[in-house]
Amino acid sequence: MKETPKLDISKSLEAFEEACKLVPGGVLGARKPSDFIQGEYPIFLESGKGCRLTDVDGNEFIDFMCGYGPIILGYREEEVDDAVCRQIKEKGFCFTLTQKYQNDLAKKLTELVPCSEMSIFLKTGSDATTASIRIARAYTGKIKIMRCGYHGWHDWCVEMKGGIPRKLYEDVFEFGYNNLDELEKLMAIHGEETAAIIMTPFGHPNHEEMQEPAPGFLEGVRGLADKYGVVLIYDEIRTAFRLRMGGAQELYGVTPDLTVLGKAIANGYPISVVTGKKEIMSAAADRLFISSTFFPNSEGFVAALKTIEILERDKVLENIWEKGNRFVQNIRVLLEKYPVGAELTGVGPMFYITFERDEEGLYKKRRRDFYTQLIRKGFFFSPYHHAYICYRHTEEDLNMTLTAIEESLAYVQEKY
Ligand SMILES: Cc1ncc(COP(=O)(O)O)c(C=O)c1O
């Protein structure tokens, strides 16, 4: 099997060299070259349309990262962008007081999200998870938190602890997804002092295989929250408006007390939400100050209302599930045909190809070569993060991707 030639990413590398003198590390967080394969992936993008990206060197890619989750329709989705542009040009979006779109969106969420009775609106997922914790603490008068999953970059939950005093996270305890025993043990010790259990209802831990809930897991967590009088919060930043309009709580039929939403709700425009039971949410008004200059800016609200309208009108999620299911099923067939230790986890709309660990670390080479071949062929997946499918992926795009996956697997099989 022929090796696919390396991409010319010289302009990306040049821009990165300049960036390193201006921005610590060149680029922040999960966009770092080391979060992909250094020297193979572009570092700066120029533009995108539909499911396609163009980097600063002019390389084109069919994208499966969807901006790390917000792109549910496609890049530069005209109806959404037009609605936002009209808002900006005809009315304005940044004011001293709130425009009333918040009422429209809050009302819509009560129809779509099972636990939604009242909502507050913020900008980022981290804003929302952090606010949900504050609300739960204010409501219960307790401090401790049980958590499961990635919840953003704020002090109480980020993995890298540099710059964070221990006292800011020492009351936060982590449990594994689908590990009810672990949570039960933690609750037996800390339950009476615990304010909230916050978890992703679908298992998508960083860099690891995805997991659907084992039978009884979500119900078991719900039961523990009720037993100890703890606020159950679902972090549906990735799963709402993607697995179902109302998130994984709608899909799996277990309802939390509060939930946080973001990413796909507005096809890329900044808005996030804490929504949930009235009694608990009211604590936000009575005892807390949650405010930011940009929280009421209306571009995110307008984009969310338009995105939701399109998702409902065009039955977008049904479309994504249908083609996603077929796509992952076809990938599974290829993974059996080329037994190189690769496995697929997740579901049609969000899935991940990982490589089974072995003691000699051969899996790292296989993973590197597999994803290198894919990016060189023009298919943007991440070796360290799951993939997404959006509305604008066509059958033809997915079929081309299957061919590229097959060739990349064949290459790895032949090499090792
Ligand atoms: C499940 C989950 N929660 C919270 C966050 C934090 O969101 P943001 O990056 O918008 O702050 C993310 C971001 O990836 C996420 O995936």
Ligand as a Chemical Component Dictionary entry (heavy atoms), coordinates in Angstrom:
data_LIG
# 
_chem_comp.id                   LIG 
_chem_comp.type                 NON-POLYMER 
_chem_comp.pdbx_formal_charge   0 
_chem_comp.three_letter_code    LIG 
# 
loop_
_chem_comp_atom.comp_id 
_chem_comp_atom.atom_id 
_chem_comp_atom.alt_atom_id 
_chem_comp_atom.type_symbol 
_chem_comp_atom.charge 
_chem_comp_atom.model_Cartn_x 
_chem_comp_atom.model_Cartn_y 
_chem_comp_atom.model_Cartn_z 
_chem_comp_atom.pdbx_ordinal 
LIG C1 C1 C 0 -19.053 17.967 28.366 1  
LIG C2 C2 C 0 -18.444 19.329 28.359 2  
LIG N1 N1 N 0 -18.683 20.151 29.382 3  
LIG C3 C3 C 0 -18.166 21.394 29.419 4  
LIG C4 C4 C 0 -17.341 21.852 28.423 5  
LIG C5 C5 C 0 -16.758 23.213 28.499 6  
LIG O1 O1 O 0 -17.274 24.021 27.486 7  
LIG P1 P1 P 0 -16.481 25.278 26.922 8  
LIG O2 O2 O 0 -15.267 24.736 26.210 9  
LIG O3 O3 O 0 -17.454 25.932 25.977 10 
LIG O4 O4 O 0 -16.129 26.136 28.072 11 
LIG C6 C6 C 0 -17.058 21.025 27.335 12 
LIG C7 C7 C 0 -16.161 21.474 26.262 13 
LIG O5 O5 O 0 -15.664 20.717 25.455 14 
LIG C8 C8 C 0 -17.616 19.726 27.303 15 
LIG O6 O6 O 0 -17.374 18.903 26.289 16 
# 
loop_
_chem_comp_bond.comp_id 
_chem_comp_bond.atom_id_1 
_chem_comp_bond.atom_id_2 
_chem_comp_bond.value_order 
_chem_comp_bond.pdbx_ordinal 
LIG C1 C2 SING 1  
LIG C2 N1 SING 2  
LIG C2 C8 DOUB 3  
LIG N1 C3 DOUB 4  
LIG C3 C4 SING 5  
LIG C4 C5 SING 6  
LIG C4 C6 DOUB 7  
LIG C5 O1 SING 8  
LIG O1 P1 SING 9  
LIG P1 O2 DOUB 10 
LIG P1 O3 SING 11 
LIG P1 O4 SING 12 
LIG C6 C7 SING 13 
LIG C6 C8 SING 14 
LIG C7 O5 DOUB 15 
LIG C8 O6 SING 16 
# 
